[in-house]
Amino acid sequence: MFLAQGIKPKIHFGHYLLGSLIVFIFSQIGSIPLGIVSWFSKPKGSAPITSTEDVLGSLEPNLSLFLLLLMFVFAAISMYFVVKYFHKQSILSVTTSRQKVDFNRIYFSFVVWAIISIGTVLYTYQLTDTTLTLQFQPEKFAILFLIAIFMIPIQTSTEEYLFRGYLMQGFAGLAKNKWFPLVMTSLIFGLLHATNPEVEKMGYFILVYYIGSGLFLGVITLMDDGMELALGFHAANNLIGALLVTSEHSVFQTYAIFKDNAVPVADFQSVILPVFIVFPILLFVFSKKYNWTNWTEKLTGNIIAPSNL
């Protein structure tokens, strides 16, 4: 069973705290190039850079995106070494309970959410000519596409391995049940987005979306006994978002095809619709395709540690 795979002799929750700290430190090392480039790019006499938004806004969008995602490359490398050598655990065991990674699950989840995301954007564009404006610039978009297609999956996979894999197994070993890891990783995942630029513009109610997204990703991980579906969903969400729509308040400032000119607000469309309507529908779709049963046990039951411990 997926969560029990992280329970090892002489491995305690403190190891997970230390491992998470190592990943965080390496991610900060990976952010050094972004800080250096933004510092030397700052015009003389301009206001001092005091926030991530200032840093990203001071650079050419494709360059800032590349440098921003570079920190996740460092985090991914450190995540690999923490799991492999600190916990002496295989990467497969932090990914799935299956004998090998089911890439068909990743592809299915990716395609489903990509179709929904693209369809929503195109419907919105057809519905109004003021909220979304076309800003397609072929050469700049081509560079964006190359950066995004290679580096955004690294970013999203790193986050999934940290929260739905590593920390979920860590909290499982601590609590010996399933609901506590689900709740804790969802809360931490959501609250870490509190520093995103859109939160300042839209208010803290938007954190309901991020916490709800973490909860959704955690549920599909537990129900499917592996995080393949979460990997595909998260990659589609960020990749399509970066390529298709940008806005002044989004964390990714890109040469996307469309620009969202709407006044940022946490409302029915941005919070209630995805969390309380769309995500439950997706849970229903996944449950039918993969024959999920015994929801209560899989989401709240106790964890039986491996017999060799």
C-alpha positions in Angstrom: 0.0 0.0 0.0 1.3 3.4 -1.1 1.5 5.2 2.3 3.0 2.2 4.2 5.9 2.1 1.7 7.5 5.1 3.5 7.5 3.4 6.9 11.0 2.1 7.5 13.0 0.9 10.5 14.8 3.8 12.3 13.2 6.4 10.1 11.2 8.9 12.1 9.3 12.1 11.3 12.3 14.1 12.1 14.0 12.6 9.1 11.2 14.0 6.9 11.6 17.5 8.5 15.3 17.4 7.8 14.8 16.1 4.3 12.3 18.8 3.5 14.7 21.4 4.9 17.4 20.0 2.5 15.1 20.3 -0.4 14.2 23.9 0.6 17.8 24.9 0.9 18.7 23.5 -2.5 15.7 25.3 -4.0 17.0 28.6 -2.6 20.4 27.8 -4.0 18.7 27.4 -7.3 17.1 30.8 -7.0 20.5 32.6 -6.7 20.8 33.1 -10.5 17.4 34.8 -10.5 18.5 37.2 -7.8 21.8 37.9 -9.4 20.3 38.6 -12.9 17.5 40.7 -11.5 20.0 42.8 -9.4 22.2 43.6 -12.4 19.2 44.2 -14.6 17.8 46.8 -12.3 18.1 50.3 -13.8 20.2 52.8 -11.8 18.1 55.0 -9.5 15.1 52.7 -9.6 13.2 51.6 -6.5 14.7 48.7 -4.5 13.5 45.2 -5.2 11.5 44.1 -2.2 9.4 41.2 -3.5 9.2 38.2 -5.8 6.8 40.3 -8.0 9.5 43.0 -8.3 12.1 40.5 -9.2 10.0 38.8 -11.9 8.7 42.1 -13.2 12.2 43.5 -13.7 13.2 40.8 -16.3 12.2 39.7 -19.7 9.3 37.2 -19.2 11.0 34.2 -20.9 14.2 34.8 -18.9 12.4 35.3 -15.7 10.4 32.1 -16.2 13.5 30.1 -16.9 15.3 31.4 -13.9 12.2 30.9 -11.7 11.9 27.3 -12.8 15.6 26.7 -12.3 15.1 26.5 -8.5 12.8 23.5 -9.0 15.6 21.7 -11.0 17.8 22.1 -7.9 15.0 21.0 -5.7 14.3 17.9 -7.8 17.9 16.8 -7.7 18.0 17.2 -3.9 14.7 15.4 -3.6 16.2 12.4 -5.5 19.2 12.2 -3.2 17.1 12.7 0.0 14.8 9.8 -1.0 17.5 7.5 -2.4 20.4 8.0 0.0 19.0 9.6 3.2 15.9 7.4 3.4 17.3 4.5 1.4 14.1 4.3 -0.5 13.4 3.8 -4.2 11.9 6.6 -6.2 9.2 4.1 -7.4 8.1 3.6 -3.8 7.5 7.4 -3.4 5.6 7.4 -6.7 3.2 4.4 -6.7 2.3 1.1 -5.1 2.4 -0.5 -8.6 5.3 -2.5 -9.8 6.2 0.2 -12.3 4.9 3.8 -13.0 1.7 3.7 -15.0 2.4 6.3 -17.6 -1.1 5.8 -19.1 -2.6 7.1 -15.9 -0.3 10.2 -16.2 -1.3 10.8 -19.8 -5.0 10.3 -19.1 -5.1 12.8 -16.3 -3.0 15.3 -18.3 -5.2 15.1 -21.4 -8.5 15.3 -19.4 -7.4 18.5 -17.5 -5.8 20.0 -20.6 -9.0 19.6 -22.6 -11.0 21.2 -19.8 -8.6 24.0 -19.3 -8.2 24.8 -23.0 -12.0 24.5 -23.6 -12.7 26.9 -20.7 -10.3 29.5 -22.0 -11.6 29.3 -25.6 -15.2 29.5 -24.3 -14.4 32.6 -22.3 -12.6 34.2 -25.3 -15.6 33.6 -27.5 -18.0 34.9 -24.8 -16.3 38.2 -24.3 -13.8 40.4 -26.2 -12.8 42.4 -23.1 -11.7 39.8 -20.5 -9.2 38.0 -22.7 -7.2 39.6 -25.4 -5.1 37.8 -28.0 -1.4 38.7 -27.8 0.2 35.9 -29.7 3.9 36.6 -30.7 5.2 33.6 -32.6 9.0 34.0 -31.9 8.6 34.7 -28.2 6.0 32.1 -27.8 8.2 29.5 -29.4 10.9 30.2 -26.8 8.3 30.1 -24.1 7.0 26.7 -25.4 10.5 25.2 -25.2 11.1 26.5 -21.7 7.7 25.4 -20.5 7.6 21.9 -22.1 10.9 20.9 -20.5 10.9 22.8 -17.1 7.3 23.1 -16.0 6.9 19.3 -15.7 10.0 19.3 -13.4 8.4 22.0 -11.3 5.0 20.3 -10.9 6.6 16.8 -10.4 8.9 18.2 -7.7 5.9 19.6 -5.9 4.0 16.4 -6.2 6.9 14.2 -5.0 7.4 16.5 -2.1 3.7 16.8 -1.0 1.8 13.8 -2.3 4.8 11.4 -2.1 7.4 12.2 0.4 5.6 14.3 3.1 2.4 12.3 2.7 4.3 9.1 3.6 6.1 11.0 6.4 2.9 12.1 8.0 1.5 8.6 7.5 4.4 7.2 9.6 3.8 9.8 12.3 0.0 9.4 12.6 -0.5 5.8 11.4 -3.7 6.8 9.6 -4.7 8.2 6.2 -6.8 11.3 7.0 -4.0 13.1 8.8 -1.5 13.0 5.9 -4.2 14.0 3.5 -5.3 17.1 5.6 -1.8 18.2 6.6 -0.2 18.0 3.1 -3.3 19.8 1.6 -3.1 22.6 4.2 0.7 23.1 3.8 0.5 22.9 0.0 -2.3 25.6 -0.1 -0.8 27.9 2.5 2.6 27.9 0.8 0.8 29.7 -2.1 0.0 32.6 0.2 3.1 34.4 -1.1 1.9 34.3 -4.7 1.2 37.7 -6.3 -2.4 36.8 -7.0 -3.2 36.3 -3.3 -2.3 40.0 -2.6 -4.7 41.1 -5.4 -7.5 38.6 -4.8 -7.4 38.2 -1.0 -6.8 35.2 1.2 -10.1 33.6 0.1 -8.3 32.4 -3.0 -6.3 30.0 -0.7 -9.5 27.9 -0.6 -8.7 27.1 -4.2 -5.1 26.1 -3.5 -6.0 24.1 -0.4 -8.9 22.5 -2.3 -6.5 21.6 -5.1 -4.1 20.0 -2.7 -7.0 18.1 -1.2 -8.1 16.9 -4.6 -4.6 15.8 -5.6 -4.3 14.0 -2.2 -7.6 12.2 -2.6 -6.8 10.9 -6.1 -3.4 9.8 -4.8 -4.9 7.8 -1.9 -7.8 6.4 -3.9 -5.5 5.3 -6.8 -2.7 4.1 -4.4 -0.1 6.1 -6.4 0.4 9.7 -7.6 0.4 9.2 -11.3 -3.0 10.9 -11.7 -1.8 13.8 -9.6 1.4 14.1 -11.7 -0.6 14.4 -14.9 -3.1 16.8 -13.6 -0.6 19.2 -12.0 1.6 19.2 -15.1 -1.4 20.0 -17.4 -2.7 22.7 -15.0 0.6 24.7 -14.9 1.7 24.0 -18.5 -1.5 25.0 -20.1 -1.8 28.0 -17.8 1.7 29.2 -18.7 1.2 28.8 -22.5 -2.4 29.9 -22.8 -3.2 32.7 -20.4 -1.1 35.3 -18.5 -2.1 38.3 -16.4 -0.6 41.1 -14.4 -1.3 39.3 -11.1 -0.2 35.7 -12.0 3.0 34.2 -10.7 4.0 33.2 -14.2 4.4 36.3 -16.4 4.7 34.8 -19.8 4.2 35.4 -23.6 1.1 33.3 -23.4 -1.4 33.3 -26.3 -4.0 35.3 -24.3 -3.8 38.0 -21.6 -6.4 38.1 -18.9 -7.5 41.8 -18.3 -10.2 41.0 -15.8 -10.0 42.6 -12.3 -8.6 39.8 -10.1 -11.2 38.6 -7.6 -11.8 35.4 -5.7 -15.3 34.5 -6.7 -17.6 31.7 -7.9 -15.7 31.1 -11.1 -12.2 31.1 -9.6 -12.9 29.3 -6.3 -16.3 27.7 -5.9 -16.7 26.3 -9.4 -13.4 24.3 -9.6 -13.2 23.2 -5.9 -16.8 22.2 -5.3 -18.1 21.3 -8.8 -15.3 20.5 -11.3 -13.1 18.5 -8.9 -15.9 16.3 -7.6 -16.9 15.6 -11.2 -13.3 14.6 -12.0 -13.3 12.3 -8.9 -16.4 10.7 -10.3 -14.7 10.2 -13.8 -11.5 8.8 -12.3 -13.4 6.5 -9.9 -15.4 5.0 -12.8 -12.4 4.5 -15.0 -10.2 3.0 -12.3 -13.0 1.2 -10.3 -12.3 2.9 -7.0 -14.2 1.4 -4.1 -14.1 1.5 -0.3 -13.6 5.3 -0.1 -13.9 5.6 3.7 -11.1 3.1 4.4 -8.8 4.5 1.7 -9.1 8.1 2.9 -9.5 7.7 6.7 -8.5 4.2 7.6 -5.5 3.2 9.8 -2.2 2.2 8.2 -0.8 -1.2 8.7 2.9 -1.1 8.8 4.9 -3.7 6.8 5.3 -6.9 8.7 9.1 -6.8 8.6 9.3 -3.7 10.8 
